[in-house]
Every structure is written in structure tokens, then in C-alpha cells.
Amino acid sequence: MFHKIANPRRTTLAHLEGADALETPAQLEHTVELPAQTANPKRTILMEIPVAATAAK
């Protein structure tokens, strides 16, 4: 007896010969330049005090 598969595109290939050799490629992290200032300065979390802020004191 065979059951209908709800979504045949989402089946696995584990039953095929040589499926052990298949691997998903490693996902690299994106290197993103973060903006110095955001649209809402109250929600901006700074890791270092900006140079302009220390000069104003």
C-alpha cells in the first residue's frame, strides 16, 4: 500500500545509492558594514564612544 505524499518536492534522497556522499554546502557569514548612526538614535547601541562625542566634552 502506498500513501500519497502531500508535497512530492520535499521528499528526501536518502533511499538512493550514494546519497551519503551528498552534502549541503557550507554557508558563509555575510560581512556587513553597519551604519554609524541609525534612524532612531535612542535605540542605537554603541560598542565604543564615537570620537566626535568625546571631543564635544
Backbone as a chain_set.jsonl record, in Angstrom:
{"seq": "MFHKIANPRRTTLAHLEGADALETPAQLEHTVELPAQTANPKRTILMEIPVAATAAK", "coords": {"N": [[0.848, -1.164, 0.0], [0.62, 2.183, -0.865], [1.118, 5.472, 0.252], [-0.135, 8.667, -0.529], [1.986, 11.398, -1.13], [2.112, 14.471, 0.492], [3.528, 16.742, -0.406], [5.358, 16.255, -3.001], [7.773, 17.399, -3.808], [9.288, 17.794, -1.587], [10.495, 15.494, -0.73], [12.973, 13.187, 0.545], [16.304, 12.168, -0.454], [17.437, 9.962, 0.631], [17.081, 7.261, 0.217], [18.369, 6.613, -2.111], [21.203, 5.237, -3.897], [24.475, 6.169, -2.959], [23.737, 8.46, -1.662], [24.849, 9.174, 0.696], [27.161, 10.532, 0.109], [26.364, 13.016, -0.664], [26.293, 16.38, 0.291], [25.297, 19.368, 1.984], [26.27, 22.611, 0.939], [28.611, 24.641, 2.777], [27.488, 27.466, 4.559], [28.478, 30.731, 4.289], [29.174, 33.491, 6.455], [27.831, 36.739, 6.056], [29.739, 39.588, 5.495], [29.107, 42.588, 6.755], [28.976, 46.052, 6.602], [28.142, 48.042, 9.225], [25.915, 50.789, 9.812], [26.993, 53.99, 11.086], [25.177, 55.528, 12.419], [21.778, 55.192, 13.29], [18.285, 55.326, 12.246], [16.724, 55.797, 14.479], [18.026, 57.246, 17.075], [17.775, 56.747, 19.842], [17.526, 54.049, 20.082], [19.898, 53.066, 19.29], [22.672, 51.103, 19.909], [25.784, 51.493, 21.096], [29.055, 50.208, 20.791], [31.492, 51.359, 21.193], [32.58, 54.606, 22.253], [31.871, 57.279, 20.134], [34.309, 59.236, 18.338], [33.721, 61.933, 17.834], [31.921, 62.515, 19.89], [33.462, 62.424, 22.206], [35.158, 64.554, 21.778], [33.462, 66.709, 22.014], [32.996, 67.055, 24.688]], "CA": [[0.0, 0.0, 0.0], [1.388, 3.416, -0.955], [0.421, 6.677, 0.675], [0.178, 9.841, -1.333], [2.843, 12.36, -0.45], [1.473, 15.783, 0.456], [4.323, 17.616, -1.253], [6.411, 15.375, -3.527], [9.042, 18.109, -3.993], [10.005, 17.84, -0.311], [10.938, 14.162, -0.334], [14.419, 13.082, 0.726], [17.005, 11.282, -1.377], [18.183, 9.033, 1.467], [16.925, 5.894, -0.257], [19.167, 6.423, -3.315], [22.594, 4.836, -3.703], [25.398, 7.294, -2.999], [23.176, 9.647, -1.019], [25.718, 9.539, 1.814], [28.203, 11.431, -0.382], [25.797, 14.346, -0.882], [26.347, 17.274, 1.442], [24.893, 20.741, 1.698], [27.45, 23.483, 1.01], [28.72, 25.468, 3.984], [27.004, 28.826, 4.364], [29.397, 31.72, 4.827], [28.537, 34.671, 7.029], [27.995, 37.951, 5.267], [30.422, 40.683, 6.171], [28.275, 43.755, 6.505], [29.36, 47.287, 7.275], [26.994, 48.604, 9.92], [25.929, 52.254, 9.78], [27.443, 54.643, 12.314], [24.005, 56.106, 13.074], [20.531, 54.622, 12.792], [17.178, 56.272, 12.128], [16.235, 56.103, 15.814], [19.224, 57.26, 17.914], [17.517, 56.217, 21.179], [17.642, 52.598, 20.033], [21.228, 52.719, 18.829], [23.547, 50.595, 20.954], [27.161, 51.695, 20.667], [30.062, 49.399, 21.464], [32.57, 52.286, 21.524], [32.151, 56.001, 22.217], [32.369, 57.912, 18.914], [35.357, 60.239, 18.527], [33.078, 63.248, 17.847], [31.274, 62.707, 21.186], [34.481, 62.691, 23.222], [35.718, 65.871, 21.506], [32.476, 67.715, 22.397], [33.001, 67.22, 26.154]], "C": [[0.905, 1.243, 0.0], [0.521, 4.581, -0.512], [0.807, 7.813, -0.254], [1.017, 10.802, -0.496], [2.209, 13.73, -0.608], [2.212, 16.732, -0.472], [5.487, 16.788, -1.797], [7.744, 16.075, -3.751], [9.881, 18.109, -2.721], [10.439, 16.458, 0.155], [12.454, 14.146, -0.21], [14.999, 12.115, -0.29], [17.782, 10.214, -0.618], [18.097, 7.599, 0.959], [17.77, 5.608, -1.496], [20.586, 5.991, -2.974], [23.49, 6.063, -3.819], [24.862, 8.553, -2.349], [24.03, 10.096, 0.161], [26.783, 10.542, 1.387], [27.679, 12.85, -0.597], [25.857, 15.156, 0.406], [25.843, 18.64, 1.032], [26.126, 21.63, 1.81], [27.43, 24.339, 2.272], [28.282, 26.887, 3.669], [27.971, 29.787, 5.046], [28.625, 32.9, 5.397], [28.809, 35.871, 6.141], [28.744, 38.982, 6.099], [29.708, 41.963, 5.784], [28.849, 44.939, 7.275], [28.112, 47.882, 7.92], [27.065, 50.121, 9.882], [26.373, 52.825, 11.125], [26.267, 55.202, 13.102], [22.764, 55.482, 12.455], [19.451, 55.687, 12.764], [16.645, 56.683, 13.497], [17.423, 56.083, 16.776], [19.009, 56.73, 19.329], [17.68, 54.702, 21.218], [19.012, 52.143, 19.559], [22.072, 52.272, 20.017], [24.97, 50.693, 20.431], [28.087, 50.801, 21.471], [31.244, 50.264, 21.903], [32.017, 53.705, 21.46], [32.716, 56.639, 20.953], [33.373, 59.018, 19.227], [34.747, 61.63, 18.618], [32.435, 63.529, 19.199], [32.301, 63.015, 22.268], [35.102, 64.064, 23.023], [34.768, 66.974, 21.965], [32.485, 67.979, 23.897], [34.007, 68.202, 26.532]], "O": [[1.848, 1.326, 0.787], [-0.658, 4.664, -0.856], [1.949, 7.899, -0.707], [0.775, 10.985, 0.697], [1.812, 14.113, -1.709], [1.584, 17.453, -1.247], [6.502, 16.638, -1.118], [8.765, 15.399, -3.875], [11.076, 18.399, -2.777], [10.725, 16.277, 1.339], [13.14, 14.988, -0.789], [14.273, 11.338, -0.91], [18.702, 9.616, -1.176], [18.981, 6.797, 1.257], [17.877, 4.448, -1.896], [21.113, 6.325, -1.913], [23.277, 6.905, -4.691], [25.473, 9.614, -2.472], [23.955, 11.249, 0.584], [27.261, 11.321, 2.211], [28.469, 13.788, -0.701], [25.509, 14.664, 1.479], [25.949, 19.027, -0.132], [26.951, 21.417, 2.698], [26.367, 24.711, 2.769], [28.656, 27.446, 2.638], [28.243, 29.663, 6.24], [27.562, 33.266, 4.895], [29.883, 35.998, 5.551], [28.419, 39.214, 7.263], [29.709, 42.364, 4.62], [29.166, 44.829, 8.459], [27.138, 48.188, 7.232], [28.157, 50.688, 9.917], [26.155, 52.214, 12.172], [26.349, 55.337, 14.323], [22.704, 55.268, 11.245], [19.669, 56.816, 13.204], [16.162, 57.804, 13.658], [17.8, 55.013, 17.253], [19.971, 56.301, 19.966], [17.944, 54.135, 22.278], [19.254, 50.942, 19.439], [22.171, 52.984, 21.016], [25.321, 50.054, 19.439], [27.927, 50.652, 22.683], [31.923, 49.938, 22.876], [31.089, 53.977, 20.697], [33.92, 56.553, 20.713], [33.286, 59.66, 20.273], [35.217, 62.443, 19.413], [32.405, 64.684, 19.623], [32.018, 63.806, 23.167], [35.532, 64.687, 23.994], [35.222, 68.075, 22.277], [32.024, 69.034, 24.334], [34.175, 68.489, 27.717]]}, "num_chains": 1, "name": "protein.A"}
